[in-house]
Amino acid sequence: MTRDEKNQIIDEIAEQLSTYKYVYLADNSSMTVLQDNALRRVMFKNDVKMQVAKNTLIRKAIEKAGLEWGELADVLKGTTALLYASNQKAPAKALKEFRKKSDKPVLKGAYIDSDVFIGDDKLDLLTELKTREDLIGEIVGLLQSPARNVISGLQSGGGKLAGILKTLSEKEN
């Protein structure tokens, strides 16, 4: 591979790292070509872009993109597949779906909104992370619930109060 080809790959990876907020690293070594193709199909179906590159090129792209991956850069050993997504759960769900049939690929780590997750044991956690939209929906629901409780209390209490007044007025007659 010539220096120009390497620089082109570095530029491409740096652009992807800058574009996508959610990047997963997976070890797809010892996978057959058929398994790798099946993995790519699952990723495509889940709107995840997959790219395999040399670790040194990935390190240089991280530097070029100006990202601080901390300990995540330490997992760049062996074969590495970069999984880019616009949804933070999509790569984790796709990996989990694919691993129903196989124990590969192994999750090396993930970079999600400047948070770093390292290790295959974090896969379940990553599939359960709440998206920004989920959190906003929960907050709106929590903010609306006290108002609903007050309104329903007034509505039901008003009926009880009217019933009590009616009973008392009938007793006096």
C-alpha positions in Angstrom: 0.0 0.0 0.0 1.5 3.3 -1.0 1.7 6.4 1.3 -1.0 8.1 -0.7 -3.4 5.2 -0.3 -2.7 5.2 3.4 -3.3 8.9 3.7 -6.5 8.6 1.7 -7.7 5.9 4.2 -6.7 8.0 7.2 -8.6 10.9 5.7 -11.7 8.8 5.1 -11.6 7.3 8.6 -11.1 10.8 10.2 -14.1 12.1 8.3 -16.3 9.2 9.4 -15.1 9.7 13.0 -16.0 13.4 12.8 -19.3 12.7 11.2 -20.6 9.9 13.5 -21.1 10.4 17.2 -21.3 6.7 17.8 -18.4 4.4 16.9 -18.0 0.8 17.9 -14.8 -1.3 17.6 -15.2 -5.0 17.0 -12.7 -7.8 16.6 -13.7 -9.8 13.5 -10.6 -11.9 13.3 -10.9 -15.6 12.6 -14.3 -15.0 10.9 -14.7 -16.6 7.5 -15.5 -14.6 4.4 -19.1 -15.9 4.6 -19.5 -14.8 8.2 -17.9 -11.4 7.4 -20.4 -10.9 4.5 -23.3 -12.0 6.7 -22.1 -9.5 9.4 -21.9 -6.7 6.8 -25.5 -7.5 5.7 -26.8 -7.3 9.3 -25.0 -4.0 9.8 -26.4 -2.6 6.6 -29.9 -3.7 7.6 -29.5 -1.8 10.9 -28.1 1.4 9.3 -24.6 0.8 10.6 -21.6 1.4 8.4 -18.8 -1.1 8.7 -15.1 -0.5 7.8 -12.1 -2.7 8.5 -8.8 -1.0 8.7 -5.3 -1.3 10.1 -4.9 -0.2 13.7 -2.1 2.2 12.9 -4.3 4.0 10.4 -7.1 4.1 12.8 -4.8 5.7 15.5 -3.6 8.3 13.0 -7.2 9.1 12.0 -8.2 9.6 15.6 -5.4 12.1 16.0 -6.3 13.8 12.7 -10.0 14.1 13.8 -8.8 15.6 17.1 -10.7 13.1 19.3 -9.7 12.0 22.7 -10.5 8.3 23.0 -8.4 7.7 26.2 -8.2 4.0 27.0 -10.2 3.0 23.9 -7.1 3.5 21.8 -5.4 0.7 23.8 -7.8 -1.9 22.4 -6.6 -1.3 18.8 -4.8 -4.6 18.5 -5.5 -7.5 16.1 -8.1 -7.1 13.5 -10.4 -4.1 14.0 -13.8 -3.4 12.4 -15.1 0.1 12.8 -18.9 0.4 13.1 -20.3 3.9 12.6 -23.9 4.8 13.4 -26.3 7.7 13.9 -28.2 5.7 16.6 -26.2 4.8 19.7 -27.9 1.4 20.1 -27.9 0.3 16.5 -24.4 -1.3 16.4 -24.9 -3.1 19.7 -28.3 -4.5 18.7 -26.8 -5.6 15.3 -23.9 -7.3 17.0 -26.2 -9.0 19.5 -28.5 -10.1 16.6 -25.5 -11.5 14.7 -24.1 -13.3 17.7 -27.3 -15.4 18.1 -25.7 -17.6 15.4 -22.0 -17.2 16.4 -19.8 -16.0 19.2 -18.1 -13.6 16.9 -17.3 -10.7 16.5 -16.2 -9.6 19.9 -16.8 -6.1 21.0 -13.6 -4.3 21.8 -15.1 -1.0 22.8 -17.4 1.9 21.9 -17.2 5.6 21.7 -20.5 7.2 22.4 -20.9 11.0 22.8 -17.4 11.3 24.3 -18.0 8.3 26.7 -15.8 5.3 26.3 -17.0 1.7 26.9 -14.3 -1.0 26.9 -14.9 -4.8 26.7 -17.3 -7.3 25.3 -19.1 -7.4 28.7 -20.5 -3.9 27.9 -22.6 -5.2 25.0 -25.7 -5.7 27.0 -25.3 -2.3 28.7 -25.0 -0.7 25.3 -28.2 -2.2 24.0 -30.1 -0.9 27.0 -28.7 2.7 26.9 -31.5 5.2 26.5 -31.4 7.5 23.5 -31.7 11.2 23.8 -35.3 11.0 22.6 -36.2 8.3 25.2 -34.8 10.5 28.0 -36.7 13.6 26.7 -39.9 11.6 26.6 -39.4 10.4 30.1 -38.8 13.9 31.4 -41.9 15.3 29.6 -43.9 12.4 31.1 -42.6 13.1 34.6 -43.3 16.8 34.3 -46.9 16.2 33.1 -47.7 13.6 35.7 -48.1 16.0 38.7 -50.5 18.2 36.7 -52.5 15.2 35.7 -52.7 14.0 39.3 -54.0 17.5 40.5 -56.6 17.7 37.7 -57.9 14.2 38.3 -57.9 14.8 42.0 -60.0 18.0 41.6 -62.3 16.3 39.2 -63.0 13.3 41.4 -62.9 15.4 44.6 -65.4 17.8 43.1 -67.9 15.0 42.6 -67.4 13.7 46.1 -67.8 17.1 47.6 -71.0 17.7 45.6 -72.3 14.3 46.8 -71.5 15.1 50.5 -73.2 18.5 50.2 -76.3 16.9 48.6 -76.4 14.2 51.4 -76.1 16.9 54.1 -78.8 19.1 52.6 -81.2 16.1 52.4 -80.6 15.2 56.0 -81.6 18.7 57.1 -84.9 18.4 55.3 
